[in-house]
Amino acid sequence: MKIAVTYENGEVFQHFGHTEQFKVYEVEDGKVISSEILGGNGAGHSALAALLADKAVNVLICGGLGGGAEAALRERGIEVCAGASGNADAAVEAYLRGELVNTGANCDHHDHHGEDHSCEEHECPGEAEGCGNSDEGEDCGSCGEGGCAGCPGCHQMPQITGKNVGRKCRTHYRGTFNDGTQFDSSYDRGEPLEFICGAGMMIRGFDAAVANMEVGETVQIHLMPEDAYGEADPAAIFPVEIAQLPGAENLSVGEHVYLQNTMGQSFPVRVAAKDAETITFDANHEMAGKELNFTIELVEVLDA
């Protein structure tokens, strides 16, 4: 049995159609015996469903997904368990214990705590810029064969080179902000992170650091926003009248939900502010505009 989880930095990624990677778990007798990282490249729900089917995945655990994605997965015989959040490994263990509840297709209003809110179309003012998410590799809708007009970082950055590029790397890492606060650590989870170096599965600065490392080597890097999650885009912060968005009255500042643009595409946002009449959403990645520090240990390099 194989279980795939939409995956980012150890957590269940909250948007199936835009996930950059899956963590795939091999399960026997109700226990995980191995796991690997599978690149998804944010290809859209139909392509991702086909990718998982090709890898003989039986179950998908994810955060948010729409009805079309759910149908595409079920057509390929893949069981869907939506509404998950938090640590990916813990979500799989909860599923195996029968404790993970499937919320079903939760399209555009799904928060990280598993609550469902009413769905309503809302156009994203930052759509041409990828709603502030271009640094995650998400499709901004303006990318053609000649490149992307609205995502300065997604096609035009110099290619990463190095002896580890194109190979599967297993790394331990610890990530901190400039004040020393830790935001993520593979050491705490007790399992190295696996990814294909240079394939866009990691933020650019992390990929570039690993590209020429030796097995057993540990490096410390400091990343400016342009090599991490990009700068915050003011156009991706926008107000909506609560009366025009059913379910908005139940949201609180800090919650993560999904909205839907006029093309029917879901995009993740955070509730940035709220008063009696207006709710303000922020479609920027939570790490946008932040300088990040990583301690990276290269544990193993394998052929991809």
Sine and cosine of phi, psi and omega as CSV:
sin_phi,cos_phi,sin_psi,cos_psi,sin_omega,cos_omega
0.00,0.00,0.67,-0.74,0.04,-1.00
-0.85,-0.53,0.72,-0.69,0.05,-1.00
-0.88,-0.47,0.80,-0.60,0.06,-1.00
-0.95,-0.31,0.64,-0.77,0.04,-1.00
-0.81,-0.58,0.76,-0.65,0.14,-0.99
-0.87,0.50,0.73,-0.68,-0.33,-0.95
-0.67,-0.75,0.69,-0.72,0.15,-0.99
-0.42,-0.91,0.88,-0.48,0.07,-1.00
0.77,0.64,0.69,0.72,0.08,-1.00
1.00,0.06,-0.15,0.99,-0.08,-1.00
-0.94,-0.33,0.30,-0.95,0.13,-0.99
-0.96,0.29,0.91,-0.40,0.02,-1.00
-0.93,0.35,0.63,-0.78,-0.23,-0.97
-1.00,-0.06,0.14,0.99,0.00,-1.00
-0.66,-0.75,0.99,-0.17,-0.09,-1.00
-0.80,0.60,-0.75,0.66,-0.11,-0.99
-0.91,0.41,-0.25,0.97,-0.03,-1.00
-0.86,-0.50,0.20,0.98,-0.03,-1.00
-0.90,0.43,0.69,-0.73,0.02,-1.00
-1.00,0.09,-0.33,0.94,-0.04,-1.00
-0.34,-0.94,0.38,-0.92,0.13,-0.99
-0.88,-0.48,0.52,-0.85,0.25,-0.97
-0.97,-0.23,0.85,-0.53,-0.08,-1.00
-0.95,-0.31,0.81,-0.59,-0.08,-1.00
-0.94,-0.34,0.76,-0.65,0.14,-0.99
-1.00,-0.03,0.82,-0.58,-0.09,-1.00
-0.86,-0.51,0.74,-0.68,0.12,-0.99
-0.72,-0.69,0.72,-0.69,0.02,-1.00
0.81,0.58,0.61,0.79,0.07,-1.00
0.98,0.22,0.19,0.98,-0.02,-1.00
-0.76,-0.65,0.59,-0.81,0.04,-1.00
-0.96,0.27,0.81,-0.58,0.01,-1.00
-0.95,-0.31,-0.32,0.95,0.05,-1.00
-0.26,-0.97,0.23,-0.97,0.05,-1.00
-0.45,-0.89,0.39,-0.92,0.05,-1.00
-0.50,-0.87,0.35,-0.94,0.06,-1.00
-0.99,-0.12,0.77,-0.64,0.00,-1.00
-0.90,-0.43,0.83,-0.56,0.01,-1.00
-0.94,0.34,0.74,-0.68,0.02,-1.00
-0.95,-0.31,-0.52,0.86,0.06,-1.00
0.88,0.48,0.39,0.92,0.10,-1.00
0.80,0.60,0.71,0.70,-0.19,-0.98
-0.99,0.10,-0.03,1.00,-0.07,-1.00
0.99,-0.14,0.39,-0.92,-0.22,-0.98
-0.92,0.38,-0.56,0.83,-0.02,-1.00
-0.92,0.40,-0.73,0.68,0.01,-1.00
-0.91,0.41,-0.61,0.79,-0.01,-1.00
-0.93,0.36,-0.61,0.79,0.05,-1.00
-0.89,0.45,-0.67,0.74,0.04,-1.00
-0.90,0.43,-0.64,0.77,0.02,-1.00
-0.87,0.50,-0.72,0.69,-0.01,-1.00
-0.91,0.40,-0.63,0.78,0.03,-1.00
-0.89,0.45,-0.65,0.76,0.02,-1.00
-0.89,0.46,-0.48,0.87,0.00,-1.00
-1.00,-0.02,0.16,0.99,0.06,-1.00
0.88,0.48,0.58,0.81,0.05,-1.00
-0.97,0.25,0.70,-0.71,-0.01,-1.00
-0.99,-0.13,-0.52,0.86,-0.10,-1.00
-0.68,-0.73,0.68,-0.73,0.14,-0.99
-0.92,-0.39,0.78,-0.63,0.14,-0.99
-0.94,-0.33,0.79,-0.62,-0.05,-1.00
-0.50,-0.87,0.05,-1.00,0.09,-1.00
-1.00,0.02,-1.00,0.03,-0.03,-1.00
-0.97,-0.25,0.59,-0.81,0.15,-0.99
-0.38,-0.93,0.43,-0.90,-0.02,-1.00
-1.00,-0.05,0.07,-1.00,-0.03,-1.00
-0.90,0.44,-0.59,0.81,0.02,-1.00
-0.90,0.43,-0.66,0.75,0.03,-1.00
-0.91,0.42,-0.68,0.73,0.01,-1.00
-0.88,0.48,-0.68,0.73,0.01,-1.00
-0.90,0.43,-0.67,0.75,0.00,-1.00
-0.88,0.47,-0.62,0.78,0.01,-1.00
-0.94,0.33,-0.70,0.72,-0.03,-1.00
-0.92,0.39,-0.56,0.83,0.06,-1.00
-0.87,0.50,-0.45,0.89,0.00,-1.00
-0.99,-0.14,0.23,0.97,0.07,-1.00
0.97,0.25,0.35,0.94,-0.02,-1.00
-0.99,-0.15,0.85,-0.53,0.06,-1.00
-0.94,0.34,0.66,-0.75,-0.03,-1.00
-0.93,-0.37,0.75,-0.67,0.13,-0.99
-0.80,-0.60,1.00,-0.06,-0.05,-1.00
-1.00,-0.09,0.28,-0.96,0.04,-1.00
1.00,-0.09,0.12,0.99,0.00,-1.00
-0.99,0.17,0.38,-0.92,0.06,-1.00
-0.41,-0.91,0.15,-0.99,0.04,-1.00
0.99,0.15,-0.41,-0.91,-0.10,-1.00
-0.89,0.46,0.76,-0.65,-0.06,-1.00
-0.91,0.42,-0.69,0.73,0.00,-1.00
-0.88,0.48,-0.65,0.76,0.00,-1.00
-0.91,0.40,-0.58,0.81,0.03,-1.00
-0.90,0.44,-0.66,0.76,0.03,-1.00
-0.91,0.42,-0.69,0.72,0.02,-1.00
-0.88,0.48,-0.64,0.77,0.03,-1.00
-0.90,0.43,-0.64,0.77,0.04,-1.00
-0.89,0.46,-0.71,0.71,-0.03,-1.00
-0.91,0.41,-0.45,0.89,0.07,-1.00
-1.00,0.10,-0.08,1.00,-0.03,-1.00
0.98,0.20,0.35,0.93,-0.09,-1.00
-0.97,-0.25,-0.07,1.00,-0.04,-1.00
-1.00,-0.05,0.86,-0.51,-0.07,-1.00
-1.00,-0.09,0.78,-0.63,0.03,-1.00
-0.99,0.11,0.85,-0.53,0.04,-1.00
-1.00,0.08,-0.16,0.99,-0.08,-1.00
0.97,0.24,-0.16,-0.99,0.02,-1.00
-0.87,0.50,0.88,-0.48,-0.06,-1.00
-0.89,-0.46,0.29,0.96,0.00,-1.00
0.38,0.93,-0.99,-0.12,-0.26,-0.97
-0.90,-0.43,-0.01,1.00,0.04,-1.00
-0.78,-0.63,0.99,0.16,0.04,-1.00
-0.74,-0.68,0.83,-0.55,-0.01,-1.00
-0.99,-0.15,0.03,-1.00,-0.10,-1.00
-0.98,0.22,-0.04,1.00,-0.01,-1.00
-0.96,-0.29,0.12,0.99,0.10,-1.00
1.00,0.06,0.10,0.99,0.02,-1.00
-0.99,0.11,0.56,-0.83,0.02,-1.00
-0.96,-0.28,0.60,-0.80,0.04,-1.00
-0.78,-0.62,0.33,-0.94,-0.04,-1.00
-0.88,0.48,0.53,-0.85,-0.01,-1.00
-0.98,-0.21,0.66,-0.75,0.02,-1.00
-0.45,-0.89,0.62,-0.78,0.05,-1.00
-0.91,0.41,0.67,-0.75,0.13,-0.99
-0.54,-0.84,0.81,-0.58,-0.01,-1.00
-0.97,0.24,0.70,-0.71,0.00,-1.00
-1.00,0.04,0.87,-0.49,-0.01,-1.00
-0.86,0.51,-0.44,0.90,-0.04,-1.00
-1.00,-0.08,0.31,0.95,-0.12,-0.99
-0.84,0.55,-0.64,0.77,-0.03,-1.00
-0.91,0.42,-0.41,0.91,0.03,-1.00
-0.99,-0.16,0.23,0.97,0.03,-1.00
0.98,0.19,0.37,0.93,0.02,-1.00
0.83,0.56,0.53,0.85,0.02,-1.00
0.98,0.20,0.10,0.99,-0.09,-1.00
-0.95,-0.33,0.21,0.98,-0.09,-1.00
-0.88,0.47,-0.43,0.90,-0.03,-1.00
-0.97,0.23,-0.17,0.99,0.12,-0.99
-1.00,0.02,-0.05,1.00,-0.02,-1.00
1.00,0.04,0.19,0.98,-0.03,-1.00
-0.97,0.24,0.49,-0.87,-0.03,-1.00
-0.94,0.34,0.87,-0.50,-0.05,-1.00
-1.00,0.01,-0.08,1.00,0.05,-1.00
1.00,0.08,-0.13,0.99,-0.01,-1.00
-0.88,-0.47,0.30,0.95,-0.04,-1.00
-1.00,-0.03,0.83,-0.56,0.06,-1.00
-0.82,-0.57,-0.18,-0.98,-0.05,-1.00
-0.90,0.44,-0.43,0.90,-0.04,-1.00
-1.00,0.04,0.04,1.00,0.00,-1.00
0.89,-0.46,-0.12,-0.99,-0.12,-0.99
-0.93,-0.38,0.85,-0.53,-0.03,-1.00
-0.97,0.25,-0.46,0.89,-0.15,-0.99
-0.95,-0.31,-0.08,1.00,-0.08,-1.00
-0.86,-0.51,1.00,0.05,-0.12,-0.99
-0.83,0.56,-0.46,0.89,-0.09,-1.00
-0.99,-0.11,-0.15,0.99,-0.23,-0.97
-1.00,0.02,-0.33,0.95,0.01,-1.00
-0.75,-0.66,-0.35,0.94,-0.23,-0.97
-0.99,-0.14,-0.06,1.00,-0.01,-1.00
-0.95,0.30,0.54,-0.84,0.05,-1.00
-0.86,0.51,0.56,-0.83,-0.03,-1.00
-0.93,0.37,0.65,-0.76,0.05,-1.00
-0.97,0.23,0.74,-0.67,0.02,-1.00
-0.82,-0.57,0.39,-0.92,0.02,-1.00
0.44,-0.90,0.30,-0.96,-0.10,-0.99
-0.91,0.40,-0.36,0.93,-0.02,-1.00
-1.00,-0.08,-0.10,1.00,-0.02,-1.00
-0.90,0.43,0.75,-0.67,-0.02,-1.00
1.00,0.06,0.00,1.00,-0.01,-1.00
-0.92,-0.38,0.47,-0.88,0.02,-1.00
-0.97,0.24,0.84,-0.54,-0.01,-1.00
-0.92,-0.40,0.62,-0.79,0.09,-1.00
-0.90,-0.43,0.87,-0.49,-0.06,-1.00
-0.77,-0.64,0.57,-0.82,0.29,-0.96
-0.99,-0.12,0.54,-0.84,-0.01,-1.00
-0.44,-0.90,0.36,-0.93,0.14,-0.99
-0.70,-0.71,0.79,-0.62,-0.01,-1.00
-0.93,-0.36,0.73,-0.68,-0.01,-1.00
-0.69,-0.72,0.42,-0.91,0.17,-0.99
-0.99,0.12,0.10,-1.00,-0.05,-1.00
-0.90,0.44,-0.39,0.92,0.03,-1.00
-1.00,0.08,0.07,1.00,0.03,-1.00
1.00,-0.05,-0.11,0.99,0.00,-1.00
-0.92,0.38,0.79,-0.62,0.02,-1.00
-0.99,0.14,0.73,-0.68,0.06,-1.00
-0.93,-0.36,-0.25,0.97,0.03,-1.00
-0.24,-0.97,0.47,-0.88,0.03,-1.00
-0.33,-0.94,0.84,-0.55,0.11,-0.99
-0.96,0.28,-0.43,0.90,0.04,-1.00
-0.87,0.49,-0.64,0.77,-0.01,-1.00
-0.91,0.41,-0.51,0.86,0.01,-1.00
-1.00,0.09,-0.26,0.96,0.05,-1.00
0.97,0.24,0.30,0.95,-0.01,-1.00
-0.56,-0.83,0.77,-0.64,0.03,-1.00
-0.90,0.44,0.41,-0.91,0.09,-1.00
-1.00,0.05,0.74,-0.67,0.04,-1.00
-0.96,-0.29,0.70,-0.71,0.06,-1.00
-0.33,-0.95,0.32,-0.95,0.07,-1.00
-1.00,-0.04,0.90,-0.44,-0.08,-1.00
-0.89,0.45,0.74,-0.67,0.05,-1.00
0.99,0.14,0.04,1.00,-0.05,-1.00
-1.00,-0.02,0.04,1.00,0.00,-1.00
1.00,0.10,0.18,0.98,0.01,-1.00
-0.98,0.19,-0.35,0.94,0.00,-1.00
-0.87,-0.50,0.26,-0.97,0.10,-0.99
-0.90,0.44,0.46,-0.89,-0.19,-0.98
-0.84,0.54,-0.71,0.70,-0.06,-1.00
-0.90,0.44,-0.57,0.82,0.04,-1.00
-0.93,0.38,-0.74,0.67,0.05,-1.00
-0.82,0.57,-0.74,0.67,-0.06,-1.00
-0.89,0.45,-0.58,0.82,0.00,-1.00
-0.93,0.37,-0.61,0.79,-0.06,-1.00
-0.98,0.20,-0.38,0.93,-0.16,-0.99
-0.81,0.59,-0.56,0.83,-0.06,-1.00
-0.85,-0.53,0.28,0.96,0.00,-1.00
-0.96,0.26,0.43,-0.90,0.12,-0.99
-0.99,-0.11,0.53,-0.85,0.08,-1.00
-0.85,0.52,0.75,-0.66,-0.04,-1.00
1.00,-0.07,-0.23,0.97,-0.01,-1.00
-0.98,0.19,0.56,-0.83,0.09,-1.00
-0.83,-0.56,0.75,-0.66,0.01,-1.00
-0.81,-0.59,0.39,-0.92,0.12,-0.99
-0.87,-0.50,0.77,-0.64,-0.04,-1.00
-0.78,-0.63,0.47,-0.88,0.10,-1.00
-0.86,-0.51,0.84,-0.54,-0.07,-1.00
-0.93,-0.36,0.77,-0.64,0.19,-0.98
-0.98,0.20,0.30,-0.95,-0.07,-1.00
-0.80,0.60,-0.59,0.80,-0.06,-1.00
-0.91,0.42,-0.35,0.94,0.05,-1.00
-0.97,-0.22,0.10,1.00,0.02,-1.00
-0.87,-0.50,-0.96,-0.28,-0.06,-1.00
-0.95,-0.30,0.25,0.97,0.07,-1.00
0.98,0.18,0.15,-0.99,0.07,-1.00
-0.98,0.18,0.49,-0.87,0.08,-1.00
-0.93,0.38,0.66,-0.75,-0.02,-1.00
-0.98,-0.21,0.92,-0.40,0.00,-1.00
-0.84,0.54,-0.49,0.87,-0.01,-1.00
-0.94,0.34,-0.27,0.96,0.01,-1.00
-1.00,0.01,0.11,0.99,0.09,-1.00
-0.94,-0.34,0.87,-0.49,-0.15,-0.99
-0.55,-0.84,0.57,-0.82,0.03,-1.00
-1.00,-0.04,0.46,-0.89,0.09,-1.00
-0.68,-0.73,0.65,-0.76,0.09,-1.00
-0.94,0.34,0.78,-0.62,-0.05,-1.00
-0.84,0.54,-0.59,0.81,-0.02,-1.00
-0.90,0.45,-0.36,0.93,-0.04,-1.00
-1.00,-0.06,-0.04,1.00,-0.07,-1.00
-0.74,-0.67,1.00,0.04,0.00,-1.00
-0.79,0.62,0.73,-0.68,-0.03,-1.00
0.99,-0.13,-0.31,0.95,-0.03,-1.00
-0.90,0.43,-0.47,0.88,-0.01,-1.00
-0.91,0.42,-0.30,0.95,-0.02,-1.00
-1.00,-0.08,-0.05,1.00,-0.04,-1.00
-1.00,0.06,0.44,-0.90,0.02,-1.00
-0.83,-0.56,0.41,-0.91,0.04,-1.00
-0.85,0.52,0.74,-0.68,0.00,-1.00
0.99,-0.17,-0.28,0.96,0.00,-1.00
-0.94,0.34,0.48,-0.88,0.06,-1.00
-0.94,-0.33,0.80,-0.60,-0.02,-1.00
-0.68,-0.74,0.01,-1.00,0.08,-1.00
-0.87,-0.50,0.68,-0.73,0.16,-0.99
-0.93,-0.37,0.15,-0.99,-0.02,-1.00
-0.78,-0.62,0.75,-0.67,0.02,-1.00
-1.00,0.07,0.02,-1.00,-0.08,-1.00
-0.94,0.35,-0.19,0.98,0.07,-1.00
-1.00,0.00,0.02,1.00,-0.01,-1.00
0.99,0.13,0.17,0.99,-0.02,-1.00
-1.00,-0.04,0.72,-0.69,0.04,-1.00
-1.00,0.09,0.56,-0.83,0.09,-1.00
-0.60,-0.80,0.61,-0.79,-0.07,-1.00
-0.99,0.16,0.60,-0.80,0.06,-1.00
-0.63,-0.78,0.29,-0.96,0.11,-0.99
-0.89,-0.46,0.62,-0.79,0.06,-1.00
-0.97,0.25,0.93,-0.37,-0.08,-1.00
-1.00,-0.01,-0.54,0.84,-0.03,-1.00
-0.34,-0.94,0.35,-0.94,-0.01,-1.00
-0.35,-0.94,0.68,-0.73,0.16,-0.99
-0.75,-0.66,-0.27,-0.96,-0.11,-0.99
-0.90,0.44,-0.49,0.87,-0.11,-0.99
-0.89,-0.46,-0.38,0.93,-0.15,-0.99
-0.77,-0.64,0.61,-0.79,0.13,-0.99
-0.85,-0.52,0.70,-0.71,-0.04,-1.00
-0.93,-0.36,0.78,-0.62,-0.01,-1.00
-0.95,-0.31,0.52,-0.86,0.06,-1.00
-0.84,-0.54,0.92,-0.39,-0.02,-1.00
-1.00,-0.02,0.04,1.00,0.08,-1.00
-0.94,0.34,0.51,-0.86,0.16,-0.99
-0.87,0.49,0.59,-0.81,-0.04,-1.00
-0.87,0.50,-0.44,0.90,0.00,-1.00
-1.00,-0.03,-0.03,1.00,-0.03,-1.00
-0.86,0.51,0.69,-0.73,0.03,-1.00
0.99,0.15,-0.01,1.00,-0.07,-1.00
-0.98,-0.18,0.61,-0.79,0.18,-0.98
-1.00,0.08,0.71,-0.71,-0.08,-1.00
-0.84,-0.54,0.54,-0.84,0.05,-1.00
-0.85,-0.52,0.68,-0.73,0.02,-1.00
-0.75,-0.67,0.67,-0.75,0.31,-0.95
-0.98,-0.20,0.86,-0.52,-0.09,-1.00
-0.85,-0.52,0.78,-0.63,0.09,-1.00
-0.89,-0.45,0.86,-0.51,0.02,-1.00
-0.99,0.10,0.92,-0.39,-0.10,-1.00
-1.00,0.03,-0.66,0.75,-0.10,-1.00
-0.34,-0.94,0.53,-0.85,0.11,-0.99
-0.81,-0.59,0.78,-0.62,-0.03,-1.00
-0.82,-0.58,0.28,-0.96,0.14,-0.99
-0.94,0.35,0.65,-0.76,-0.04,-1.00
-0.94,0.35,0.00,0.00,0.00,0.00
